[in-house]
Amino acid sequence: MTVDVVSAEQGGAGAHLEKMGAVARVASGLSHDVADLLDEAASAIHLALISEQPSTQLAEAAATLQRAGLIARQLEALGRSGPAHVAPCRLADVLEEVLPLLRRLAGSAIDVQLLEIDRAAWVEAGSGQLEQVLFHLTVNARDAMPGGGIIGIRVRQRTLEAPHAHRYGILAPGSWCILDVSDTGVGMGEEVLSRLFEPFFTTKSPGLGSGLGLATVYGVARQLGGQVTVSSAPQEGATVGLWLPATEPTSPTEAERPATDDAVLVVDDDDWVRSVTVRALKRAGYGVLEAGSADEALDLLRDVAGGCIRAVLTDIAMPGMTGGELASRIRAAHPTVRMVFMTGRGAAAAAEVAGPADGVLLKPFSRAELLAAIQAA
């Protein structure tokens, strides 16, 4: 009898090669995704430059760049060692915020339909996590329908009186909120279903997928105390369900928010970001002032509105005085004003700001994330 012996050095080398292969697949898939998005944004900007009415093309470019930003946030989330901050959010609000992007992502040959939306479904989720889930599930559904089809999205609630077993786990009794994404595509067989949530597993051609999409969905579900269910068969489409424990909102909903004389001051040197943020806050019922620089913000607080500003939402990186320096000045003169920071440079940039933050928004952020940060401040 002969025995094959593999040395620790050989085993270590094999594991290293396997890791490097996985990294290469991730890099290839993500670089392909980002390159496509940047090409699409560049085309939209070019059309805007030669168009008599450029607003539509610019809106498309902004939406495309927002999707690229979400990919960057996915990479940051993969490297994050600590748990994400969670807060109550309504699933319907998150879905409605990203629905235009989902439809663009799906393409003109695919009809994205809202089949059932329960606006009473609230869950505890972290910043951007649900948007990531929706984007990944939409991409998977789209790729399963190369000739076109229908993506159906449902937001519903269900109360389980007894444990409910499914392919990937057992759902405990209790109240659950479910986000279902279904497609009319090619479906999946047993072999694919058995490996569906393995990191780096993909049925797509090399360079066309990182194999992280459904693994990320599964990871988000587990982080939030939930699970993922899948129903599929070859040529019968698929339905992926994100099940999360139901919760109650800890603050009034947008429509129920009491009137207040307190205002929010938005400070950002980027005119487009500032105007979009101001419009979102105004639609939610807030009084809003805006400033294009830290000096302008200080002038407003000193001369006009120091007594009625509830919170200051400021970018961190600005020419002249930074957001951190602005926060120090505001805290000294107006200690009750809450400070919420915005940054496109990741969580590390916010951690470098002097003094405690009452909230941090990572660009690009959704309307739901914006309102949650201001309400929590």
C-alpha positions as CSV (number, residue, x, y, z in Angstrom):
1,M,0.0,0.0,0.0
2,T,1.3,3.5,-0.8
3,V,0.3,6.7,0.9
4,D,0.5,10.1,-0.7
5,V,2.1,12.5,1.8
6,V,1.6,16.3,1.3
7,S,4.0,18.5,3.2
8,A,2.7,21.5,5.2
9,E,4.7,23.7,2.8
10,Q,3.0,22.1,-0.2
11,G,-0.4,22.4,1.5
12,G,0.3,26.0,2.4
13,A,1.3,26.8,-1.2
14,G,-1.9,25.1,-2.5
15,A,-4.1,27.2,-0.1
16,H,-2.2,30.3,-1.1
17,L,-2.8,29.6,-4.8
18,E,-6.5,28.9,-4.2
19,K,-6.8,32.3,-2.3
20,M,-5.0,34.1,-5.1
21,G,-7.3,32.5,-7.7
22,A,-10.3,33.7,-5.7
23,V,-8.9,37.2,-5.5
24,A,-8.3,37.2,-9.2
25,R,-11.9,36.2,-9.9
26,V,-13.2,38.9,-7.6
27,A,-10.9,41.6,-9.2
28,S,-11.9,40.5,-12.7
29,G,-15.6,40.5,-12.0
30,L,-15.6,43.9,-10.1
31,S,-13.3,45.6,-12.6
32,H,-15.7,44.4,-15.4
33,D,-18.6,45.8,-13.5
34,V,-17.0,49.2,-12.7
35,A,-15.6,49.6,-16.2
36,D,-19.1,49.1,-17.7
37,L,-20.6,51.6,-15.3
38,L,-17.9,54.2,-16.0
39,D,-18.3,53.8,-19.8
40,E,-22.1,54.2,-19.4
41,A,-21.6,57.3,-17.3
42,A,-19.1,58.8,-19.7
43,S,-21.6,58.2,-22.6
44,A,-24.4,59.9,-20.7
45,I,-22.2,62.9,-19.9
46,H,-21.1,63.2,-23.5
47,L,-24.7,63.2,-24.6
48,A,-25.4,65.9,-22.0
49,L,-22.7,68.1,-23.4
50,I,-24.1,68.1,-26.9
51,S,-27.8,68.1,-25.9
52,E,-30.0,71.1,-25.7
53,Q,-31.8,69.6,-22.7
54,P,-29.0,67.9,-20.7
55,S,-30.8,67.2,-17.4
56,T,-32.0,63.7,-18.4
57,Q,-28.5,62.6,-19.4
58,L,-26.9,64.1,-16.4
59,A,-29.4,62.3,-14.1
60,E,-28.5,59.0,-15.8
61,A,-24.8,59.7,-15.3
62,A,-25.4,60.4,-11.6
63,A,-27.4,57.3,-11.2
64,T,-24.8,55.2,-12.9
65,L,-22.0,56.7,-10.8
66,Q,-24.1,55.9,-7.7
67,R,-24.1,52.3,-8.7
68,A,-20.3,52.3,-9.0
69,G,-20.2,53.8,-5.6
70,L,-22.2,50.9,-4.2
71,I,-19.7,48.5,-5.6
72,A,-16.9,50.4,-3.8
73,R,-19.0,50.3,-0.6
74,Q,-19.3,46.5,-1.1
75,L,-15.5,46.2,-1.1
76,E,-15.3,48.3,2.0
77,A,-17.9,46.1,3.7
78,L,-15.9,43.0,2.9
79,G,-12.9,44.4,4.7
80,R,-14.8,45.7,7.7
81,S,-14.1,43.8,10.9
82,G,-16.8,45.2,13.1
83,P,-20.6,45.0,12.7
84,A,-22.5,47.6,10.7
85,H,-24.6,50.2,12.4
86,V,-28.3,49.2,12.2
87,A,-31.5,51.3,12.7
88,P,-35.2,50.7,12.0
89,C,-36.1,51.2,8.3
90,R,-39.2,50.6,6.2
91,L,-38.5,48.1,3.4
92,A,-40.9,49.9,1.1
93,D,-39.0,53.2,1.5
94,V,-35.7,51.5,0.6
95,L,-37.2,49.8,-2.4
96,E,-38.8,53.0,-3.8
97,E,-35.6,54.9,-3.4
98,V,-33.6,52.5,-5.6
99,L,-36.3,51.3,-7.9
100,P,-35.3,53.7,-10.8
101,L,-31.7,52.3,-10.6
102,L,-33.0,48.7,-10.5
103,R,-35.0,49.3,-13.7
104,R,-31.9,50.8,-15.4
105,L,-29.8,47.9,-14.2
106,A,-32.3,45.4,-15.5
107,G,-32.3,46.9,-19.0
108,S,-35.1,47.7,-21.5
109,A,-35.8,44.0,-22.3
110,I,-36.9,43.3,-18.7
111,D,-40.0,44.5,-16.9
112,V,-39.4,45.2,-13.2
113,Q,-42.8,44.9,-11.5
114,L,-43.8,45.7,-7.9
115,L,-46.2,42.8,-7.2
116,E,-47.0,43.4,-3.5
117,I,-45.7,46.1,-1.2
118,D,-46.5,46.1,2.5
119,R,-45.7,49.5,3.8
120,A,-46.0,48.3,7.4
121,A,-42.9,46.1,7.1
122,W,-40.0,47.5,9.2
123,V,-36.7,45.9,9.9
124,E,-33.4,46.7,11.7
125,A,-30.8,47.1,8.9
126,G,-27.5,48.9,8.4
127,S,-26.6,51.7,6.0
128,G,-26.7,50.5,2.4
129,Q,-27.2,46.8,3.2
130,L,-30.6,46.5,1.8
131,E,-29.7,48.4,-1.3
132,Q,-26.8,46.0,-1.9
133,V,-29.2,43.0,-1.6
134,L,-31.6,44.5,-4.1
135,F,-28.8,45.3,-6.6
136,H,-27.3,41.8,-6.3
137,L,-30.6,40.1,-6.7
138,T,-31.6,42.3,-9.7
139,V,-28.3,41.5,-11.4
140,N,-28.7,37.8,-10.9
141,A,-32.3,37.9,-12.1
142,R,-31.3,39.9,-15.2
143,D,-28.5,37.5,-16.1
144,A,-30.9,34.6,-15.8
145,M,-33.0,36.2,-18.6
146,P,-30.7,37.0,-21.5
147,G,-33.7,37.2,-23.9
148,G,-35.8,39.4,-21.5
149,G,-38.5,38.7,-19.0
150,I,-40.1,39.9,-15.8
151,I,-38.6,40.6,-12.4
152,G,-41.2,40.7,-9.7
153,I,-40.5,42.3,-6.3
154,R,-42.6,41.7,-3.2
155,V,-42.4,43.2,0.3
156,R,-44.6,41.2,2.7
157,Q,-44.9,40.1,6.3
158,R,-45.5,36.6,7.8
159,T,-45.9,35.3,11.3
160,L,-44.7,31.7,11.9
161,E,-46.3,29.8,14.6
162,A,-43.8,27.0,14.5
163,P,-40.3,26.5,13.1
164,H,-40.2,26.4,9.3
165,A,-37.4,24.3,7.7
166,H,-36.1,25.2,4.3
167,R,-33.1,24.2,2.1
168,Y,-30.6,26.6,3.9
169,G,-31.8,26.6,7.5
170,I,-34.7,26.7,9.9
171,L,-36.8,29.9,10.4
172,A,-37.8,30.4,14.0
173,P,-41.3,31.2,15.1
174,G,-42.1,34.9,15.2
175,S,-42.9,37.9,12.9
176,W,-40.8,38.2,9.8
177,C,-40.5,40.7,7.0
178,I,-39.8,39.2,3.6
179,L,-38.2,40.9,0.5
180,D,-38.8,38.5,-2.5
181,V,-37.2,39.0,-5.9
182,S,-38.4,36.6,-8.6
183,D,-37.6,36.1,-12.3
184,T,-38.9,34.2,-15.3
185,G,-35.5,33.0,-16.3
186,V,-33.7,29.8,-16.9
187,G,-33.9,28.6,-13.3
188,M,-31.4,26.4,-11.4
189,G,-30.9,22.7,-10.8
190,E,-29.9,20.9,-7.7
191,E,-26.1,21.2,-8.3
192,V,-26.3,25.0,-8.5
193,L,-28.7,25.3,-5.7
194,S,-26.4,23.3,-3.4
195,R,-23.5,25.7,-4.0
196,L,-25.5,28.9,-4.4
197,F,-24.1,30.9,-1.5
198,E,-20.5,29.8,-1.7
199,P,-18.1,32.8,-2.0
200,F,-16.6,33.0,-5.5
201,F,-19.0,30.4,-7.0
202,T,-20.5,31.6,-10.2
203,T,-22.0,30.1,-13.3
204,K,-21.1,33.2,-15.4
205,S,-18.2,33.3,-17.9
206,P,-14.8,34.4,-16.7
207,G,-14.6,38.2,-16.1
208,L,-18.4,38.5,-16.0
209,G,-19.0,37.9,-12.3
210,S,-17.1,38.0,-9.0
211,G,-19.1,35.2,-7.4
212,L,-19.8,37.5,-4.5
213,G,-23.4,38.6,-5.2
214,L,-25.4,35.9,-3.5
215,A,-22.7,35.3,-0.9
216,T,-23.1,39.0,0.1
217,V,-26.9,38.6,0.2
218,Y,-26.5,35.6,2.5
219,G,-23.9,37.5,4.7
220,V,-26.2,40.5,5.1
221,A,-29.1,38.2,6.1
222,R,-27.0,36.5,8.7
223,Q,-25.6,39.8,10.1
224,L,-29.2,41.0,10.6
225,G,-30.5,37.9,12.2
226,G,-32.3,36.7,9.1
227,Q,-32.1,34.0,6.5
228,V,-32.4,33.5,2.7
229,T,-34.8,31.2,1.0
230,V,-34.6,30.1,-2.7
231,S,-37.2,28.4,-4.9
232,S,-36.2,27.4,-8.4
233,A,-36.2,24.6,-11.0
234,P,-34.7,24.4,-14.5
235,Q,-36.6,26.6,-17.0
236,E,-39.1,27.6,-14.2
237,G,-37.5,30.8,-13.0
238,A,-36.4,31.5,-9.5
239,T,-37.5,33.4,-6.3
240,V,-35.0,34.5,-3.7
241,G,-36.4,35.7,-0.4
242,L,-34.6,37.8,2.2
243,W,-36.3,37.1,5.6
244,L,-35.5,39.5,8.4
245,P,-37.0,39.8,11.9
246,A,-39.8,42.4,12.0
247,T,-39.4,45.4,14.2
248,E,-41.3,48.6,15.2
249,P,-40.2,52.1,14.0
250,T,-38.5,54.0,16.9
251,S,-39.3,57.4,15.3
252,P,-42.3,58.8,13.5
253,T,-42.7,58.0,9.9
254,E,-42.1,60.7,7.3
255,A,-45.9,61.4,7.0
256,E,-46.3,61.4,10.8
257,R,-43.3,63.4,11.8
258,P,-44.4,66.3,13.9
259,A,-44.0,69.9,12.6
260,T,-40.9,71.6,14.0
261,D,-39.3,75.0,13.7
262,D,-35.9,73.4,13.9
263,A,-34.0,73.5,10.6
264,V,-31.1,71.5,9.0
265,L,-28.1,73.3,7.6
266,V,-26.5,71.5,4.6
267,V,-22.9,72.4,3.9
268,D,-21.1,71.1,0.8
269,D,-19.0,72.7,-1.9
270,D,-20.5,70.4,-4.5
271,D,-23.5,72.2,-5.9
272,W,-25.2,69.0,-7.3
273,V,-24.8,67.0,-4.0
274,R,-26.0,69.9,-1.9
275,S,-29.1,70.6,-4.1
276,V,-30.2,67.0,-4.2
277,T,-29.7,66.7,-0.4
278,V,-31.7,69.9,0.2
279,R,-34.6,68.8,-2.0
280,A,-34.8,65.4,-0.2
281,L,-34.9,67.1,3.2
282,K,-37.5,69.6,2.1
283,R,-39.8,66.9,0.7
284,A,-39.6,65.2,4.1
285,G,-40.9,68.3,5.8
286,Y,-37.7,69.8,7.2
287,G,-36.8,73.5,7.1
288,V,-33.4,73.6,5.3
289,L,-30.7,76.2,4.9
290,E,-27.7,75.6,2.6
291,A,-24.1,76.8,2.4
292,G,-21.4,76.2,-0.2
293,S,-18.5,76.6,2.2
294,A,-17.6,76.4,5.9
295,D,-17.3,80.2,6.1
296,E,-20.7,80.7,4.6
297,A,-22.2,78.2,7.1
298,L,-20.6,80.1,10.0
299,D,-22.0,83.4,8.7
300,L,-25.5,81.8,8.6
301,L,-25.3,80.5,12.1
302,R,-24.0,83.7,13.5
303,D,-26.2,86.2,11.7
304,V,-29.4,84.4,10.7
305,A,-30.2,81.1,12.1
306,G,-28.1,80.1,15.1
307,G,-31.1,79.6,17.3
308,C,-33.2,77.5,15.0
309,I,-30.6,75.0,13.5
310,R,-31.2,71.5,14.9
311,A,-28.4,69.8,12.9
312,V,-25.6,70.6,10.5
313,L,-25.0,68.1,7.7
314,T,-21.5,68.8,6.4
315,D,-19.1,67.4,3.9
316,I,-15.7,66.5,5.5
317,A,-13.4,67.4,2.6
318,M,-13.9,71.0,1.5
319,P,-11.5,73.7,0.3
320,G,-10.4,76.2,3.0
321,M,-11.9,75.0,6.2
322,T,-12.7,71.3,6.4
323,G,-15.8,69.8,7.9
324,G,-13.9,68.7,11.0
325,E,-12.7,72.2,11.6
326,L,-16.2,73.6,11.0
327,A,-17.6,71.1,13.5
328,S,-15.2,72.3,16.2
329,R,-16.2,76.0,15.6
330,I,-19.9,75.1,15.7
331,R,-19.6,73.1,18.9
332,A,-17.8,76.0,20.6
333,A,-20.5,78.5,19.7
334,H,-23.6,76.3,19.5
335,P,-23.1,73.2,21.8
336,T,-26.6,71.9,21.3
337,V,-26.4,71.7,17.5
338,R,-25.9,68.1,16.2
339,M,-23.2,67.3,13.7
340,V,-23.7,64.8,10.9
341,F,-20.8,64.3,8.5
342,M,-20.8,63.3,4.8
343,T,-17.9,61.8,3.0
344,G,-17.1,60.0,-0.2
345,R,-13.7,58.8,1.1
346,G,-15.0,55.9,3.3
347,A,-15.5,55.4,7.0
348,A,-11.8,55.9,7.7
349,A,-12.1,59.6,6.7
350,A,-15.0,60.1,9.2
351,A,-13.0,58.5,12.0
352,E,-10.2,61.1,11.5
353,V,-12.6,64.0,12.2
354,A,-11.9,65.7,15.5
355,G,-14.7,65.3,18.1
356,P,-17.6,62.9,18.2
357,A,-20.0,62.7,15.3
358,D,-23.7,62.4,15.8
359,G,-24.0,60.6,12.5
360,V,-22.0,59.7,9.4
361,L,-23.2,59.3,5.8
362,L,-21.1,57.6,3.2
363,K,-21.6,59.0,-0.3
364,P,-23.4,58.0,-2.3
365,F,-26.3,57.7,0.2
366,S,-29.9,57.0,-0.3
367,R,-32.8,59.2,0.7
368,A,-33.8,56.7,3.4
369,E,-30.2,56.8,4.8
370,L,-30.2,60.6,4.8
371,L,-33.5,60.8,6.7
372,A,-32.5,58.1,9.2
373,A,-29.3,59.9,10.0
374,I,-31.0,63.3,10.5
375,Q,-33.8,61.7,12.6
376,A,-31.2,59.9,14.8
377,A,-29.0,63.0,15.3
